[in-house]
Amino acid sequence: MSDPERRLVTSIIACIFFGYAAVNCLVFYRRTRQQAASYKDRPLAGLIRSPQYHWTIWFTGVLGAIGFLISSWQLTLSLLAIVRGR
């Protein structure tokens, strides 16, 4: 497998994972907060009810969005390198 093809596969995998993180944290934020509100009498209930949980969700979502942008740019560059190479 050539270097652009290897980068293409890596970029696709990164797009999937970063995109999932961004969608899960930012798009489904309200649903996640509602689920956390019903999370009672369980081992990590104190962590979920802490103020840091709110900022952790946003931080993870923003990192996911930034990672998705970077990996999609790398995906575009890899596709251009493959097309130009043939």
C-alpha positions as CSV (number, residue, x, y, z in Angstrom):
1,M,0.0,0.0,0.0
2,S,1.4,3.4,-1.0
3,D,1.8,6.3,1.4
4,P,-1.2,8.3,0.1
5,E,-3.4,5.2,0.3
6,R,-2.3,4.5,3.8
7,R,-3.0,8.1,4.7
8,L,-6.4,7.8,3.1
9,V,-7.4,4.8,5.2
10,T,-6.1,6.5,8.3
11,S,-8.0,9.7,7.5
12,I,-11.2,7.7,7.0
13,I,-10.9,6.0,10.3
14,A,-10.1,9.3,12.0
15,C,-13.1,11.0,10.4
16,I,-15.4,8.2,11.7
17,F,-14.1,8.4,15.3
18,F,-13.8,12.2,15.5
19,G,-17.2,12.6,13.8
20,Y,-18.8,10.3,16.3
21,A,-17.3,12.2,19.2
22,A,-18.5,15.5,17.8
23,V,-22.0,14.3,17.0
24,N,-22.4,12.4,20.3
25,C,-21.3,15.4,22.4
26,L,-22.6,18.4,20.6
27,V,-25.6,17.3,18.7
28,F,-27.0,15.0,21.3
29,Y,-26.0,17.3,24.2
30,R,-29.6,17.8,25.5
31,R,-30.4,14.1,25.3
32,T,-27.1,13.3,27.1
33,R,-27.9,15.8,29.9
34,Q,-31.4,14.3,30.3
35,Q,-30.0,10.9,30.6
36,A,-27.5,12.2,33.2
37,A,-30.3,13.7,35.2
38,S,-31.9,10.3,35.5
39,Y,-28.7,8.7,36.6
40,K,-29.3,8.2,40.3
41,D,-28.0,5.7,42.9
42,R,-25.3,4.4,40.6
43,P,-21.5,4.2,41.1
44,L,-20.6,7.3,39.1
45,A,-23.7,9.5,39.9
46,G,-21.5,12.0,41.8
47,L,-19.2,12.5,38.8
48,I,-22.1,13.0,36.4
49,R,-23.8,15.5,38.6
50,S,-20.6,17.5,39.1
51,P,-20.1,20.9,37.3
52,Q,-17.1,19.4,35.5
53,Y,-19.3,17.0,33.6
54,H,-20.9,19.9,31.6
55,W,-17.5,21.3,30.5
56,T,-16.1,17.8,29.8
57,I,-18.9,17.1,27.3
58,W,-18.3,20.5,25.6
59,F,-14.6,20.0,25.6
60,T,-14.8,16.5,24.1
61,G,-17.3,17.7,21.5
62,V,-15.1,20.6,20.4
63,L,-12.0,18.4,20.2
64,G,-14.1,16.0,18.1
65,A,-15.1,18.7,15.8
66,I,-11.6,20.0,15.4
67,G,-10.3,16.5,14.8
68,F,-13.0,15.9,12.2
69,L,-12.0,19.0,10.3
70,I,-8.3,18.1,10.3
71,S,-8.9,14.5,9.3
72,S,-11.4,15.5,6.6
73,W,-8.7,17.9,5.2
74,Q,-6.2,15.1,5.3
75,L,-8.7,12.9,3.5
76,T,-9.1,15.5,0.8
77,L,-5.3,15.8,0.4
78,S,-4.9,12.0,0.2
79,L,-7.6,11.7,-2.4
80,L,-5.9,14.5,-4.5
81,A,-2.5,12.7,-4.2
82,I,-4.0,9.4,-5.3
83,V,-5.8,11.0,-8.3
84,R,-2.8,13.0,-9.4
85,G,-0.5,9.9,-9.0
86,R,-2.5,7.9,-11.5
